[in-house]
Amino acid sequence: MDFQEEADLWQPVRSQSYTPLTENSIFDLGNLTLQPYHLLGHSHGCRVFIIPEESMAIFGDAISHPTLMSLDHSTDIQTHYDVMVRFSAHEHLYQRVLVNHETFELDKIVLENNINLAKAILDNKDARILASARNQRTPGLPVYMA
């Protein structure tokens, strides 16, 4: 069957500006709330969203395994390290971590692993480019950063 575009199914062009998304923006979705956190690193616009009622964090591409930091729009390792350390204060709000690629769910230790590797890179103890291991349940396991 051929796809036929129907103009009345499309969302109209937005005429108003969007409301800025800040860490104070909490979205009430009825029985759930969505709390955004700006997490510079993979890109300057990465966000993590926590749904406390589900004990879930949606990391997307912000923190993953691998976390790609070698793109033109990536931040430097120091900035990424600083925001990850700041974000770690919210770990008590979630147990599950969803990401954009591969298994789509990782153990929450992925944040600690990324912090540890970023710190090692900053301390010139690790110039990690790629780690082939994928098991995020092992503390201290290396992750991808460049």
C-alpha positions as CSV (number, residue, x, y, z in Angstrom):
1,M,0.0,0.0,0.0
2,D,1.3,3.5,-0.9
3,F,1.7,6.1,1.8
4,Q,-0.6,9.0,1.2
5,E,0.0,12.2,3.2
6,E,-3.0,13.8,4.7
7,A,-2.5,17.4,5.7
8,D,-5.3,17.4,8.3
9,L,-3.3,14.8,10.3
10,W,-0.3,17.1,10.7
11,Q,0.2,19.3,13.8
12,P,-0.2,22.9,12.8
13,V,2.9,25.1,12.7
14,R,3.6,26.5,16.1
15,S,3.1,30.3,16.3
16,Q,4.1,30.8,20.0
17,S,7.6,30.3,21.4
18,Y,8.4,27.3,23.6
19,T,8.7,27.7,27.3
20,P,12.3,27.3,28.4
21,L,13.1,23.9,30.0
22,T,14.9,24.3,33.3
23,E,15.7,22.0,36.2
24,N,12.8,23.7,38.1
25,S,10.4,22.7,35.4
26,I,8.4,19.8,36.8
27,F,5.7,18.3,34.5
28,D,2.6,17.0,36.1
29,L,1.4,14.1,33.9
30,G,-1.5,13.1,36.2
31,N,-0.3,10.2,38.3
32,L,3.3,10.8,37.2
33,T,5.8,13.7,37.3
34,L,8.6,14.3,34.9
35,Q,11.7,16.1,36.3
36,P,14.3,17.4,33.7
37,Y,18.0,17.8,34.4
38,H,20.4,19.4,32.0
39,L,23.4,17.1,31.5
40,L,26.0,18.5,29.2
41,G,28.4,16.0,27.7
42,H,27.3,14.1,24.6
43,S,25.9,17.4,23.5
44,H,25.1,20.8,25.0
45,G,21.4,20.1,24.9
46,C,21.3,16.7,26.6
47,R,18.7,16.2,29.3
48,V,18.0,13.4,31.7
49,F,14.3,13.0,32.8
50,I,13.4,11.4,36.1
51,I,10.0,9.9,36.8
52,P,10.2,9.4,40.6
53,E,6.9,7.5,40.9
54,E,8.3,4.8,38.6
55,S,11.8,5.1,40.1
56,M,13.1,5.6,36.6
57,A,15.6,7.9,34.9
58,I,15.6,8.4,31.1
59,F,19.2,9.1,30.3
60,G,18.8,9.0,26.5
61,D,22.3,9.8,25.1
62,A,23.4,12.0,28.0
63,I,25.0,9.1,29.9
64,S,25.3,5.7,28.4
65,H,27.5,2.8,27.6
66,P,29.1,3.9,25.4
67,T,28.8,7.7,26.2
68,L,30.1,9.3,23.0
69,M,32.1,12.4,23.7
70,S,34.0,12.9,20.5
71,L,31.3,14.7,18.5
72,D,31.6,18.3,17.3
73,H,28.8,19.3,19.6
74,S,30.1,17.4,22.7
75,T,31.4,19.3,25.7
76,D,34.8,18.8,27.3
77,I,35.4,16.0,29.8
78,Q,35.7,18.5,32.8
79,T,32.3,19.9,32.1
80,H,30.8,16.5,31.7
81,Y,32.4,15.3,34.9
82,D,31.1,18.3,36.8
83,V,27.5,17.9,35.7
84,M,27.6,14.2,36.3
85,V,28.8,14.7,39.9
86,R,26.1,17.3,40.5
87,F,23.5,15.1,39.0
88,S,24.6,12.1,41.2
89,A,22.8,13.8,44.1
90,H,19.5,12.7,42.5
91,E,20.4,9.0,42.3
92,H,18.0,8.3,45.2
93,L,15.1,9.1,42.9
94,Y,15.6,6.2,40.5
95,Q,16.6,2.6,40.3
96,R,16.0,2.0,36.5
97,V,18.0,3.7,33.7
98,L,16.7,3.9,30.2
99,V,19.0,4.9,27.3
100,N,18.7,5.3,23.5
101,H,20.8,2.5,22.2
102,E,21.7,-1.2,22.4
103,T,19.8,-2.8,25.3
104,F,17.8,0.4,26.1
105,E,18.1,-0.3,29.8
106,L,21.3,-0.2,31.9
107,D,22.1,-0.8,35.5
108,K,22.3,2.6,37.4
109,I,26.0,2.0,38.0
110,V,26.5,3.4,34.5
111,L,26.6,6.9,36.1
112,E,29.2,6.0,38.6
113,N,31.3,4.3,35.9
114,N,31.1,7.4,33.7
115,I,32.1,9.6,36.7
116,N,35.1,7.4,37.5
117,L,36.3,7.2,34.0
118,A,36.0,11.0,33.4
119,K,37.9,11.5,36.7
120,A,40.7,9.1,35.5
121,I,40.9,10.9,32.2
122,L,41.1,14.3,34.0
123,D,43.8,12.9,36.3
124,N,45.8,11.6,33.2
125,K,45.4,8.1,34.5
126,D,43.3,6.9,31.6
127,A,43.1,8.1,27.9
128,R,40.3,5.6,27.2
129,I,38.9,5.6,23.7
130,L,36.9,2.5,23.6
131,A,36.0,-0.3,26.0
132,S,34.6,-3.5,24.5
133,A,33.0,-4.8,27.7
134,R,29.3,-4.1,28.1
135,N,28.4,-5.4,31.5
136,Q,27.3,-2.3,33.6
137,R,26.7,-4.5,36.6
138,T,30.4,-4.6,37.4
139,P,31.6,-1.6,39.4
140,G,34.6,0.2,37.9
141,L,34.0,-1.2,34.4
142,P,35.3,1.2,31.8
143,V,32.9,3.1,29.5
144,Y,33.5,4.9,26.2
145,M,34.6,8.5,26.2
146,A,37.0,10.4,24.0
